[in-house]
């Protein structure tokens, strides 16, 4: 199907961003180091922001704009914040969204957001709004995980933080007013990778499994084996630029890219997927990760797991953001809400 007209201008902007980033990376590699200040010279009183800090500020501003222009704000509801210790790793923040319709034994779902492992988080406006909308519409208590970002904190930090949040949610189910036998798992993009990894880690460690896993545009193999460059070709993005960006994501998260072969980093590569929770997987036609999602669903089915995979035509990786402007995004959210109601 042709690309939805909604994405055409955004595609031009995305192409410019990728080309600029590729050029910046190339020129930075060969730029000479700044000369050291002479001894006794005055030093600047304020340290300028690093490129990564500037990138994160720009991403947050972009997220605010997208919610304002093409999203839907979330309704008011009761929220609580918690900070959990994680043995051997940084503490992790979580935010609990409790809709007014939830009773004192409501189903719950742990939500793991995306952002290429290096941006995003529970304070991003679109992430917060989505949790509010989906909790309100489904009646499910949503528990969002604010895991640490790479490269400051690399794999397996994020997997361990998500696992700690999962264990905490079950241990405190009574205090939170949720049913420990009805707790699901939702992850998007990089968060889909972490959510899928959690099901493997939980199986290996003997922790309780999710009632259902909902994976949206997940990356499931960081070696890049299943990347579908036909999607980027159809968008007019050169293959070398797309591959460079995807490899950059893996390198930032893993540090050593050889670790992508570990199945907690790349859940597709697990020797067995038996005993994992039922899965609902959503992918997008114009997304190089579309085979990651579809092939992972096939792996689950081959292992006897009830798994469905739906590909939305004419849309891109970030479709779920645009519920205020894009009919396909609203249908996407309807499907997620329906899956949440199954928990």
C-alpha beads as a LAMMPS data file, in Angstrom:
LAMMPS data file: protein, C-alpha beads

343 atoms
342 bonds

1 atom types
1 bond types

-500.0 500.0 xlo xhi
-500.0 500.0 ylo yhi
-500.0 500.0 zlo zhi

Masses

1 110.0

Atoms # bond

1 1 1 0.000 0.000 0.000
2 1 1 1.298 3.547 -0.678
3 1 1 2.581 5.482 2.305
4 1 1 -0.239 7.311 4.094
5 1 1 -0.248 11.006 3.070
6 1 1 0.090 11.961 6.743
7 1 1 3.680 10.699 6.722
8 1 1 4.921 12.383 3.538
9 1 1 6.146 15.628 5.092
10 1 1 7.456 13.735 8.115
11 1 1 9.369 11.493 5.735
12 1 1 11.141 14.475 4.171
13 1 1 12.098 15.672 7.652
14 1 1 13.296 12.184 8.620
15 1 1 15.453 11.896 5.499
16 1 1 17.094 15.244 6.271
17 1 1 17.711 14.130 9.878
18 1 1 19.350 10.851 8.837
19 1 1 21.518 12.541 6.206
20 1 1 22.604 15.256 8.650
21 1 1 23.371 12.694 11.355
22 1 1 25.435 10.568 8.974
23 1 1 27.421 13.651 7.892
24 1 1 27.919 14.812 11.492
25 1 1 29.145 11.374 12.554
26 1 1 31.560 11.256 9.638
27 1 1 33.004 14.737 10.150
28 1 1 33.267 14.296 13.920
29 1 1 35.394 11.189 13.425
30 1 1 38.016 13.179 11.506
31 1 1 37.769 16.483 13.390
32 1 1 40.970 17.369 15.286
33 1 1 40.743 17.500 19.075
34 1 1 40.328 20.942 20.636
35 1 1 43.627 22.345 21.923
36 1 1 44.153 22.235 25.668
37 1 1 43.876 25.529 27.572
38 1 1 47.224 27.026 28.536
39 1 1 48.199 26.634 32.165
40 1 1 46.595 29.347 34.295
41 1 1 43.959 30.221 31.674
42 1 1 40.485 30.995 32.869
43 1 1 38.155 28.031 32.592
44 1 1 34.511 28.343 31.518
45 1 1 32.140 28.515 34.461
46 1 1 29.441 26.433 32.771
47 1 1 30.085 23.220 30.919
48 1 1 28.400 23.268 27.505
49 1 1 25.884 20.494 26.819
50 1 1 27.235 17.376 25.166
51 1 1 25.909 16.274 21.767
52 1 1 23.912 13.552 23.514
53 1 1 22.349 16.056 25.916
54 1 1 21.397 18.274 22.989
55 1 1 19.948 15.281 21.178
56 1 1 17.823 14.318 24.170
57 1 1 16.552 17.878 24.604
58 1 1 15.625 18.014 20.933
59 1 1 13.867 14.635 21.198
60 1 1 11.846 15.790 24.198
61 1 1 10.848 19.013 22.427
62 1 1 9.874 17.023 19.341
63 1 1 7.770 14.705 21.508
64 1 1 5.939 17.652 23.074
65 1 1 5.212 19.069 19.626
66 1 1 3.941 15.752 18.267
67 1 1 1.517 15.341 21.151
68 1 1 0.302 18.909 20.694
69 1 1 -0.155 18.712 16.924
70 1 1 -1.049 15.071 16.206
71 1 1 -1.690 13.287 19.498
72 1 1 -4.409 13.159 22.143
73 1 1 -3.654 14.149 25.763
74 1 1 -4.454 11.596 28.422
75 1 1 -7.237 12.023 30.983
76 1 1 -6.607 12.872 34.613
77 1 1 -6.309 9.844 36.865
78 1 1 -4.637 8.653 40.038
79 1 1 -0.905 8.078 39.616
80 1 1 1.763 7.094 42.104
81 1 1 5.566 7.029 41.749
82 1 1 7.990 4.536 43.214
83 1 1 11.771 4.101 43.084
84 1 1 12.983 0.530 43.349
85 1 1 16.478 -0.698 44.254
86 1 1 18.023 -3.125 41.772
87 1 1 20.799 -5.322 43.119
88 1 1 24.041 -4.427 41.340
89 1 1 22.417 -1.822 39.077
90 1 1 20.953 1.703 39.347
91 1 1 17.573 2.201 40.996
92 1 1 14.613 2.222 38.624
93 1 1 11.577 4.525 38.612
94 1 1 8.067 3.301 37.970
95 1 1 4.762 5.127 37.615
96 1 1 1.434 3.465 38.374
97 1 1 -1.674 4.630 36.451
98 1 1 -4.925 3.632 38.127
99 1 1 -8.110 4.368 36.152
100 1 1 -11.270 5.292 38.035
101 1 1 -13.011 2.178 36.681
102 1 1 -10.460 -0.212 38.227
103 1 1 -11.702 -2.170 41.230
104 1 1 -9.485 -3.321 44.118
105 1 1 -8.603 -6.555 42.310
106 1 1 -8.001 -5.163 38.835
107 1 1 -5.775 -6.600 36.114
108 1 1 -2.444 -4.837 35.586
109 1 1 0.156 -4.493 32.852
110 1 1 3.834 -3.590 33.027
111 1 1 4.630 -1.064 30.265
112 1 1 8.148 -0.764 28.804
113 1 1 8.531 2.190 26.457
114 1 1 10.770 2.695 23.439
115 1 1 13.365 5.221 22.328
116 1 1 16.235 3.192 20.826
117 1 1 17.496 2.486 24.385
118 1 1 18.952 6.040 24.495
119 1 1 16.046 8.510 24.600
120 1 1 12.481 8.430 25.895
121 1 1 11.098 7.505 29.274
122 1 1 8.029 7.746 31.444
123 1 1 8.203 11.552 31.533
124 1 1 7.888 11.956 27.771
125 1 1 4.493 13.557 27.036
126 1 1 3.377 11.026 24.411
127 1 1 4.336 8.075 26.651
128 1 1 2.460 9.507 29.630
129 1 1 -0.582 10.358 27.496
130 1 1 -0.694 6.859 25.971
131 1 1 -0.611 5.212 29.415
132 1 1 -3.436 7.448 30.610
133 1 1 -5.609 6.838 27.546
134 1 1 -5.044 3.094 27.466
135 1 1 -5.584 2.643 31.206
136 1 1 -8.770 4.703 31.066
137 1 1 -10.194 2.826 28.085
138 1 1 -9.248 -0.683 29.244
139 1 1 -9.781 -0.438 33.009
140 1 1 -6.325 -2.010 33.482
141 1 1 -3.791 -0.601 35.958
142 1 1 -0.704 0.299 33.937
143 1 1 2.747 0.301 35.537
144 1 1 5.321 2.144 33.403
145 1 1 9.043 1.444 33.856
146 1 1 11.558 4.327 33.640
147 1 1 14.666 2.257 32.906
148 1 1 18.133 3.818 32.606
149 1 1 19.342 5.025 29.214
150 1 1 22.393 4.034 27.192
151 1 1 25.254 4.673 26.753
152 1 1 25.565 5.856 30.363
153 1 1 24.037 2.529 31.410
154 1 1 24.374 -0.407 29.060
155 1 1 22.963 -3.901 28.713
156 1 1 22.083 -5.841 30.816
157 1 1 21.173 -2.938 33.142
158 1 1 17.811 -2.337 31.478
159 1 1 16.837 -6.023 31.446
160 1 1 17.607 -6.325 35.150
161 1 1 15.684 -3.128 35.966
162 1 1 12.608 -4.338 34.097
163 1 1 12.848 -7.707 35.852
164 1 1 13.079 -5.945 39.237
165 1 1 9.948 -3.940 38.401
166 1 1 8.159 -7.154 37.379
167 1 1 9.043 -8.919 40.637
168 1 1 8.066 -5.825 42.663
169 1 1 4.694 -5.578 40.927
170 1 1 3.801 -9.143 41.875
171 1 1 5.113 -8.761 45.435
172 1 1 3.047 -5.597 45.980
173 1 1 -0.059 -6.635 44.063
174 1 1 -2.255 -6.521 47.171
175 1 1 -1.007 -3.039 48.139
176 1 1 -1.609 -1.793 44.585
177 1 1 -5.050 -3.374 44.400
178 1 1 -4.266 -5.624 41.431
179 1 1 -4.780 -9.319 40.777
180 1 1 -1.394 -11.114 40.705
181 1 1 -2.885 -13.766 38.436
182 1 1 -3.803 -11.174 35.785
183 1 1 -0.663 -9.170 35.012
184 1 1 0.371 -8.579 31.419
185 1 1 3.360 -7.069 29.678
186 1 1 3.515 -4.380 26.988
187 1 1 6.641 -3.167 25.184
188 1 1 7.204 -0.931 22.169
189 1 1 10.266 -0.814 19.885
190 1 1 13.329 -1.047 22.190
191 1 1 10.848 -1.647 25.004
192 1 1 9.487 -4.574 22.996
193 1 1 12.978 -6.069 23.045
194 1 1 13.165 -5.622 26.821
195 1 1 9.673 -7.037 27.335
196 1 1 10.449 -10.123 25.249
197 1 1 13.750 -10.535 27.103
198 1 1 11.878 -10.354 30.410
199 1 1 9.744 -13.359 29.472
200 1 1 12.922 -15.391 28.832
201 1 1 14.609 -14.170 32.003
202 1 1 11.488 -14.913 34.023
203 1 1 11.303 -18.427 32.599
204 1 1 14.972 -19.040 33.407
205 1 1 14.716 -17.636 36.948
206 1 1 11.370 -19.181 37.753
207 1 1 9.487 -15.909 38.234
208 1 1 5.848 -15.667 37.235
209 1 1 5.036 -15.249 33.579
210 1 1 2.768 -12.623 32.065
211 1 1 -0.823 -13.440 31.269
212 1 1 -0.231 -11.852 27.867
213 1 1 2.622 -9.993 26.129
214 1 1 1.771 -7.129 23.765
215 1 1 4.724 -6.184 21.566
216 1 1 4.501 -3.092 19.334
217 1 1 7.058 -2.692 16.497
218 1 1 9.577 -4.702 18.570
219 1 1 13.239 -5.188 17.782
220 1 1 13.987 -8.796 18.650
221 1 1 17.450 -9.433 17.161
222 1 1 20.122 -6.770 17.590
223 1 1 22.512 -8.566 15.247
224 1 1 20.425 -7.019 12.454
225 1 1 19.756 -10.368 10.781
226 1 1 16.054 -9.689 10.300
227 1 1 16.242 -6.015 9.333
228 1 1 14.077 -5.503 6.237
229 1 1 15.725 -2.865 4.057
230 1 1 12.908 -3.087 1.528
231 1 1 10.935 -0.900 3.932
232 1 1 13.575 1.832 4.000
233 1 1 14.137 1.537 0.220
234 1 1 10.434 2.177 -0.308
235 1 1 10.803 5.364 1.746
236 1 1 13.768 6.552 -0.301
237 1 1 16.237 6.160 2.570
238 1 1 19.594 4.762 1.348
239 1 1 20.407 1.356 2.792
240 1 1 23.802 2.438 4.143
241 1 1 22.209 5.286 6.143
242 1 1 19.503 3.009 7.579
243 1 1 22.035 0.315 8.489
244 1 1 24.352 2.887 10.046
245 1 1 21.551 4.139 12.282
246 1 1 20.429 0.666 13.328
247 1 1 24.002 -0.415 14.100
248 1 1 24.478 2.766 16.110
249 1 1 21.479 1.825 18.261
250 1 1 22.902 -1.646 18.966
251 1 1 26.389 -0.295 19.683
252 1 1 25.063 2.371 22.053
253 1 1 23.008 -0.147 24.020
254 1 1 25.435 -3.068 24.053
255 1 1 28.846 -1.404 23.966
256 1 1 30.328 -4.561 22.496
257 1 1 28.137 -5.502 19.517
258 1 1 29.172 -9.140 19.816
259 1 1 26.838 -9.301 22.818
260 1 1 23.922 -9.050 20.388
261 1 1 24.251 -12.830 20.061
262 1 1 23.149 -13.233 23.705
263 1 1 19.482 -14.066 23.849
264 1 1 18.664 -11.638 26.673
265 1 1 19.872 -8.926 24.268
266 1 1 18.232 -10.532 21.217
267 1 1 15.271 -12.672 22.325
268 1 1 14.869 -14.050 18.796
269 1 1 18.137 -15.952 19.326
270 1 1 16.953 -18.024 22.305
271 1 1 17.418 -21.757 21.734
272 1 1 13.838 -22.347 22.858
273 1 1 10.732 -20.182 23.170
274 1 1 8.655 -22.845 24.888
275 1 1 6.671 -21.850 27.949
276 1 1 6.480 -18.147 27.070
277 1 1 3.251 -16.138 27.402
278 1 1 0.721 -15.693 24.595
279 1 1 1.650 -12.768 22.375
280 1 1 -0.032 -10.031 20.377
281 1 1 2.506 -8.436 18.013
282 1 1 1.886 -5.317 15.901
283 1 1 4.163 -4.211 13.071
284 1 1 4.150 -1.483 10.404
285 1 1 4.620 -1.867 6.644
286 1 1 7.181 0.955 6.307
287 1 1 9.351 -0.134 9.223
288 1 1 12.662 -1.985 8.820
289 1 1 11.777 -3.854 12.037
290 1 1 8.680 -5.438 10.503
291 1 1 10.395 -8.835 10.031
292 1 1 11.684 -8.736 13.632
293 1 1 8.095 -8.753 14.844
294 1 1 6.661 -11.190 12.300
295 1 1 9.525 -13.688 12.589
296 1 1 9.382 -13.569 16.377
297 1 1 5.679 -14.418 16.221
298 1 1 6.550 -17.385 13.977
299 1 1 9.228 -18.528 16.460
300 1 1 6.692 -18.397 19.287
301 1 1 4.118 -20.352 17.289
302 1 1 6.693 -22.996 16.389
303 1 1 7.320 -23.424 20.126
304 1 1 3.619 -23.930 20.806
305 1 1 2.912 -20.382 22.036
306 1 1 -0.366 -18.709 21.037
307 1 1 0.886 -15.708 19.040
308 1 1 -0.669 -13.357 16.507
309 1 1 1.076 -10.819 14.275
310 1 1 -0.668 -7.928 12.532
311 1 1 1.023 -5.672 9.962
312 1 1 -0.535 -2.230 9.536
313 1 1 -0.281 -1.111 5.916
314 1 1 0.800 2.309 4.699
315 1 1 2.301 3.399 8.035
316 1 1 5.670 3.716 9.785
317 1 1 7.421 2.717 12.998
318 1 1 6.086 5.588 15.126
319 1 1 2.419 5.213 14.112
320 1 1 1.061 4.785 17.694
321 1 1 1.973 8.414 18.504
322 1 1 -0.476 9.928 16.050
323 1 1 -3.887 9.010 17.424
324 1 1 -5.085 12.598 17.022
325 1 1 -4.468 12.721 13.285
326 1 1 -4.178 9.227 11.815
327 1 1 -7.062 6.711 11.562
328 1 1 -4.602 3.786 11.456
329 1 1 -3.095 4.958 14.767
330 1 1 -6.527 5.006 16.378
331 1 1 -7.234 1.501 15.091
332 1 1 -3.815 0.439 16.419
333 1 1 -4.681 1.760 19.869
334 1 1 -8.074 0.033 19.703
335 1 1 -6.248 -3.263 19.170
336 1 1 -3.903 -2.634 22.094
337 1 1 -6.830 -1.724 24.344
338 1 1 -8.679 -4.884 23.268
339 1 1 -5.591 -6.933 24.122
340 1 1 -5.297 -5.243 27.531
341 1 1 -8.904 -6.223 28.256
342 1 1 -7.916 -9.866 27.668
343 1 1 -5.514 -9.847 30.628

Bonds

1 1 1 2
2 1 2 3
3 1 3 4
4 1 4 5
5 1 5 6
6 1 6 7
7 1 7 8
8 1 8 9
9 1 9 10
10 1 10 11
11 1 11 12
12 1 12 13
13 1 13 14
14 1 14 15
15 1 15 16
16 1 16 17
17 1 17 18
18 1 18 19
19 1 19 20
20 1 20 21
21 1 21 22
22 1 22 23
23 1 23 24
24 1 24 25
25 1 25 26
26 1 26 27
27 1 27 28
28 1 28 29
29 1 29 30
30 1 30 31
31 1 31 32
32 1 32 33
33 1 33 34
34 1 34 35
35 1 35 36
36 1 36 37
37 1 37 38
38 1 38 39
39 1 39 40
40 1 40 41
41 1 41 42
42 1 42 43
43 1 43 44
44 1 44 45
45 1 45 46
46 1 46 47
47 1 47 48
48 1 48 49
49 1 49 50
50 1 50 51
51 1 51 52
52 1 52 53
53 1 53 54
54 1 54 55
55 1 55 56
56 1 56 57
57 1 57 58
58 1 58 59
59 1 59 60
60 1 60 61
61 1 61 62
62 1 62 63
63 1 63 64
64 1 64 65
65 1 65 66
66 1 66 67
67 1 67 68
68 1 68 69
69 1 69 70
70 1 70 71
71 1 71 72
72 1 72 73
73 1 73 74
74 1 74 75
75 1 75 76
76 1 76 77
77 1 77 78
78 1 78 79
79 1 79 80
80 1 80 81
81 1 81 82
82 1 82 83
83 1 83 84
84 1 84 85
85 1 85 86
86 1 86 87
87 1 87 88
88 1 88 89
89 1 89 90
90 1 90 91
91 1 91 92
92 1 92 93
93 1 93 94
94 1 94 95
95 1 95 96
96 1 96 97
97 1 97 98
98 1 98 99
99 1 99 100
100 1 100 101
101 1 101 102
102 1 102 103
103 1 103 104
104 1 104 105
105 1 105 106
106 1 106 107
107 1 107 108
108 1 108 109
109 1 109 110
110 1 110 111
111 1 111 112
112 1 112 113
113 1 113 114
114 1 114 115
115 1 115 116
116 1 116 117
117 1 117 118
118 1 118 119
119 1 119 120
120 1 120 121
121 1 121 122
122 1 122 123
123 1 123 124
124 1 124 125
125 1 125 126
126 1 126 127
127 1 127 128
128 1 128 129
129 1 129 130
130 1 130 131
131 1 131 132
132 1 132 133
133 1 133 134
134 1 134 135
135 1 135 136
136 1 136 137
137 1 137 138
138 1 138 139
139 1 139 140
140 1 140 141
141 1 141 142
142 1 142 143
143 1 143 144
144 1 144 145
145 1 145 146
146 1 146 147
147 1 147 148
148 1 148 149
149 1 149 150
150 1 150 151
151 1 151 152
152 1 152 153
153 1 153 154
154 1 154 155
155 1 155 156
156 1 156 157
157 1 157 158
158 1 158 159
159 1 159 160
160 1 160 161
161 1 161 162
162 1 162 163
163 1 163 164
164 1 164 165
165 1 165 166
166 1 166 167
167 1 167 168
168 1 168 169
169 1 169 170
170 1 170 171
171 1 171 172
172 1 172 173
173 1 173 174
174 1 174 175
175 1 175 176
176 1 176 177
177 1 177 178
178 1 178 179
179 1 179 180
180 1 180 181
181 1 181 182
182 1 182 183
183 1 183 184
184 1 184 185
185 1 185 186
186 1 186 187
187 1 187 188
188 1 188 189
189 1 189 190
190 1 190 191
191 1 191 192
192 1 192 193
193 1 193 194
194 1 194 195
195 1 195 196
196 1 196 197
197 1 197 198
198 1 198 199
199 1 199 200
200 1 200 201
201 1 201 202
202 1 202 203
203 1 203 204
204 1 204 205
205 1 205 206
206 1 206 207
207 1 207 208
208 1 208 209
209 1 209 210
210 1 210 211
211 1 211 212
212 1 212 213
213 1 213 214
214 1 214 215
215 1 215 216
216 1 216 217
217 1 217 218
218 1 218 219
219 1 219 220
220 1 220 221
221 1 221 222
222 1 222 223
223 1 223 224
224 1 224 225
225 1 225 226
226 1 226 227
227 1 227 228
228 1 228 229
229 1 229 230
230 1 230 231
231 1 231 232
232 1 232 233
233 1 233 234
234 1 234 235
235 1 235 236
236 1 236 237
237 1 237 238
238 1 238 239
239 1 239 240
240 1 240 241
241 1 241 242
242 1 242 243
243 1 243 244
244 1 244 245
245 1 245 246
246 1 246 247
247 1 247 248
248 1 248 249
249 1 249 250
250 1 250 251
251 1 251 252
252 1 252 253
253 1 253 254
254 1 254 255
255 1 255 256
256 1 256 257
257 1 257 258
258 1 258 259
259 1 259 260
260 1 260 261
261 1 261 262
262 1 262 263
263 1 263 264
264 1 264 265
265 1 265 266
266 1 266 267
267 1 267 268
268 1 268 269
269 1 269 270
270 1 270 271
271 1 271 272
272 1 272 273
273 1 273 274
274 1 274 275
275 1 275 276
276 1 276 277
277 1 277 278
278 1 278 279
279 1 279 280
280 1 280 281
281 1 281 282
282 1 282 283
283 1 283 284
284 1 284 285
285 1 285 286
286 1 286 287
287 1 287 288
288 1 288 289
289 1 289 290
290 1 290 291
291 1 291 292
292 1 292 293
293 1 293 294
294 1 294 295
295 1 295 296
296 1 296 297
297 1 297 298
298 1 298 299
299 1 299 300
300 1 300 301
301 1 301 302
302 1 302 303
303 1 303 304
304 1 304 305
305 1 305 306
306 1 306 307
307 1 307 308
308 1 308 309
309 1 309 310
310 1 310 311
311 1 311 312
312 1 312 313
313 1 313 314
314 1 314 315
315 1 315 316
316 1 316 317
317 1 317 318
318 1 318 319
319 1 319 320
320 1 320 321
321 1 321 322
322 1 322 323
323 1 323 324
324 1 324 325
325 1 325 326
326 1 326 327
327 1 327 328
328 1 328 329
329 1 329 330
330 1 330 331
331 1 331 332
332 1 332 333
333 1 333 334
334 1 334 335
335 1 335 336
336 1 336 337
337 1 337 338
338 1 338 339
339 1 339 340
340 1 340 341
341 1 341 342
342 1 342 343
